[in-house]
Amino acid sequence: MHRRKLRLAIEDYREAENGKGLSKASELDHHWVAKAWLNDVGLLQYSQAFHNHLVDGRVLNSLTKRDLEKYLNVSKKFHQISLLLAIELFRQWDFDRE
């Protein structure tokens, strides 16, 4: 997951250099995702795993069901669905914290 985080950050900065600016997801640090966002979603019990893997806005945007199971130990199917739907909703809101 750490390699992915670095790759996503590099890609984001390259796009910013081309005039697109940084993505809104880049504004969301791993502390906010692990504490505030997971609390809002109602799945704060995964906070430590998200924090340990430094899941920030960019990584959050790239998570898959497999990632949730393999890296973040989210084994309950309804929790996986809830997280994936919350991520999709976040995308629709263009990663606006409010």
Residue frames as qw, qx, qy, qz and C-alpha x, y, z in Angstrom:
[[0.000, 0.886, 0.465, 0.000, 0.00, 0.00, 0.00],
 [0.323, -0.755, 0.086, 0.565, 2.90, 2.36, 0.67],
 [0.362, -0.064, 0.596, 0.714, 4.19, 1.98, -2.88],
 [0.127, 0.655, 0.665, 0.335, 0.73, 2.76, -4.20],
 [0.200, -0.891, -0.266, 0.309, 0.56, 5.84, -1.99],
 [0.344, -0.536, 0.336, 0.694, 3.84, 7.11, -3.42],
 [0.292, 0.203, 0.714, 0.604, 2.84, 6.28, -6.99],
 [0.030, 0.792, 0.598, 0.124, -0.49, 8.09, -6.63],
 [0.252, -0.842, -0.066, 0.473, 1.21, 11.15, -5.13],
 [0.353, -0.297, 0.514, 0.724, 3.75, 11.27, -7.96],
 [0.203, 0.452, 0.731, 0.469, 0.99, 10.95, -10.57],
 [0.088, -0.879, -0.450, 0.130, -0.98, 13.71, -8.86],
 [0.288, -0.730, 0.146, 0.602, 2.01, 16.07, -8.81],
 [0.339, -0.014, 0.646, 0.684, 2.77, 15.34, -12.47],
 [0.100, 0.680, 0.662, 0.298, -0.79, 16.25, -13.40],
 [0.218, -0.879, -0.229, 0.357, -0.46, 19.41, -11.30],
 [0.362, -0.442, 0.377, 0.729, 2.64, 20.39, -13.25],
 [0.211, 0.262, 0.715, 0.613, 0.61, 20.07, -16.45],
 [0.161, -0.176, -0.093, -0.967, -1.78, 22.72, -15.21],
 [0.518, -0.417, -0.669, -0.332, -4.55, 20.57, -13.76],
 [0.362, -0.585, 0.364, -0.628, -3.71, 21.33, -10.13],
 [0.007, 0.148, -0.947, 0.285, -3.62, 18.81, -7.33],
 [0.430, -0.376, -0.742, -0.351, -6.63, 16.59, -6.91],
 [0.501, -0.594, 0.082, -0.624, -9.11, 17.35, -4.11],
 [0.936, -0.248, -0.251, 0.012, -8.28, 13.91, -2.71],
 [0.614, 0.297, -0.379, 0.625, -4.74, 15.14, -1.99],
 [0.189, -0.587, 0.212, -0.758, -6.16, 17.48, 0.67],
 [0.841, -0.415, -0.030, -0.346, -7.27, 14.54, 2.82],
 [0.126, 0.573, -0.776, 0.232, -4.48, 13.28, 5.04],
 [0.547, -0.055, -0.835, -0.008, -4.37, 9.84, 6.63],
 [0.037, -0.096, -0.681, 0.725, -5.23, 11.19, 10.10],
 [0.467, 0.144, 0.060, -0.870, -8.48, 12.68, 8.82],
 [0.650, 0.086, -0.621, -0.429, -9.42, 9.53, 6.89],
 [0.450, -0.016, -0.857, 0.252, -8.64, 7.22, 9.83],
 [0.043, -0.232, -0.645, 0.727, -10.48, 9.29, 12.42],
 [0.339, 0.325, 0.155, -0.869, -13.09, 11.67, 11.02],
 [0.521, 0.210, -0.535, -0.631, -14.13, 9.91, 7.81],
 [0.389, -0.054, -0.920, 0.008, -14.36, 6.42, 9.31],
 [0.062, 0.258, 0.666, -0.697, -16.30, 7.87, 12.23],
 [0.435, 0.298, -0.061, -0.847, -18.74, 9.53, 9.80],
 [0.544, 0.142, -0.716, -0.413, -19.14, 6.23, 7.95],
 [0.792, -0.381, 0.154, -0.452, -19.75, 4.46, 11.26],
 [0.967, 0.086, -0.197, 0.136, -16.82, 2.06, 10.98],
 [0.110, -0.881, 0.399, -0.229, -14.33, 3.54, 13.41],
 [0.869, -0.349, 0.351, 0.021, -13.21, 0.04, 14.43],
 [0.845, 0.347, 0.156, 0.377, -11.00, 0.02, 11.30],
 [0.005, 0.993, -0.116, 0.035, -9.28, 3.26, 12.24],
 [0.553, -0.628, 0.499, 0.226, -6.04, 1.63, 13.41],
 [0.730, 0.168, 0.561, 0.353, -5.64, -0.40, 10.20],
 [0.402, 0.850, 0.232, 0.249, -6.31, 2.67, 8.02],
 [0.208, -0.947, 0.244, 0.023, -3.86, 4.69, 10.11],
 [0.698, -0.394, 0.529, 0.280, -1.16, 1.99, 10.01],
 [0.638, 0.306, 0.549, 0.445, -1.39, 1.83, 6.22],
 [0.137, -0.403, 0.083, 0.901, -1.44, 5.64, 5.94],
 [0.246, 0.540, 0.733, 0.332, -4.65, 5.62, 3.89],
 [0.001, 0.393, 0.072, -0.917, -5.07, 9.20, 2.71],
 [0.547, 0.549, 0.193, -0.602, -7.50, 10.65, 0.18],
 [0.414, 0.535, -0.607, -0.418, -5.59, 9.42, -2.85],
 [0.051, 0.141, -0.987, 0.050, -5.29, 5.87, -1.52],
 [0.412, 0.306, 0.651, -0.559, -8.90, 5.93, -0.36],
 [0.554, 0.551, -0.116, -0.613, -9.93, 6.77, -3.93],
 [0.445, 0.445, -0.731, -0.262, -8.08, 3.71, -5.23],
 [0.362, -0.203, 0.844, -0.340, -9.24, 1.10, -2.69],
 [0.594, 0.026, -0.640, -0.487, -10.86, -2.09, -3.90],
 [0.870, -0.352, -0.029, -0.344, -12.72, -4.88, -2.13],
 [0.892, 0.118, -0.314, 0.301, -9.55, -6.95, -2.30],
 [0.264, 0.493, -0.384, 0.735, -7.53, -4.17, -0.64],
 [0.545, -0.522, 0.157, -0.637, -10.06, -3.93, 2.16],
 [0.969, -0.202, -0.089, -0.112, -9.78, -7.66, 2.82],
 [0.852, 0.215, -0.244, 0.410, -6.06, -8.18, 2.28],
 [0.393, 0.368, -0.296, 0.789, -4.49, -5.04, 3.76],
 [0.238, -0.405, 0.206, -0.858, -7.08, -3.45, 6.01],
 [0.081, -0.069, -0.949, 0.298, -8.63, -6.61, 7.51],
 [0.536, 0.139, 0.165, -0.816, -12.19, -5.64, 6.63],
 [0.029, -0.036, 0.984, 0.174, -13.63, -9.14, 6.35],
 [0.321, 0.485, 0.701, -0.413, -17.32, -8.47, 6.93],
 [0.316, 0.381, 0.646, 0.581, -19.08, -8.15, 3.57],
 [0.042, -0.888, -0.448, -0.092, -21.50, -5.45, 4.72],
 [0.376, -0.778, 0.082, 0.497, -18.61, -3.37, 6.04],
 [0.441, -0.081, 0.552, 0.703, -16.81, -3.72, 2.71],
 [0.170, 0.632, 0.624, 0.426, -19.93, -2.64, 0.83],
 [0.217, -0.915, -0.286, 0.184, -20.48, 0.28, 3.20],
 [0.421, -0.594, 0.263, 0.634, -16.91, 1.50, 2.73],
 [0.366, 0.118, 0.634, 0.671, -16.97, 1.11, -1.05],
 [0.056, 0.775, 0.571, 0.264, -20.29, 2.95, -1.30],
 [0.305, -0.877, -0.116, 0.353, -19.01, 5.71, 0.96],
 [0.435, -0.335, 0.432, 0.716, -15.92, 6.06, -1.24],
 [0.259, 0.434, 0.665, 0.550, -18.12, 6.24, -4.34],
 [0.106, -0.902, -0.418, -0.004, -20.25, 8.93, -2.72],
 [0.418, -0.704, 0.122, 0.562, -17.09, 10.81, -1.80],
 [0.407, 0.023, 0.567, 0.716, -16.00, 10.67, -5.45],
 [0.106, 0.704, 0.604, 0.359, -19.34, 12.10, -6.53],
 [0.258, -0.937, -0.188, 0.140, -18.82, 14.96, -4.07],
 [0.538, 0.705, -0.228, 0.402, -15.33, 15.49, -5.51],
 [0.676, -0.095, -0.488, 0.544, -13.74, 14.67, -2.14],
 [0.145, -0.628, 0.070, -0.761, -15.30, 17.64, -0.38],
 [0.242, 0.015, -0.808, 0.538, -14.91, 17.21, 3.39],
 [0.334, 0.073, 0.352, -0.871, -18.05, 19.10, 4.18]]
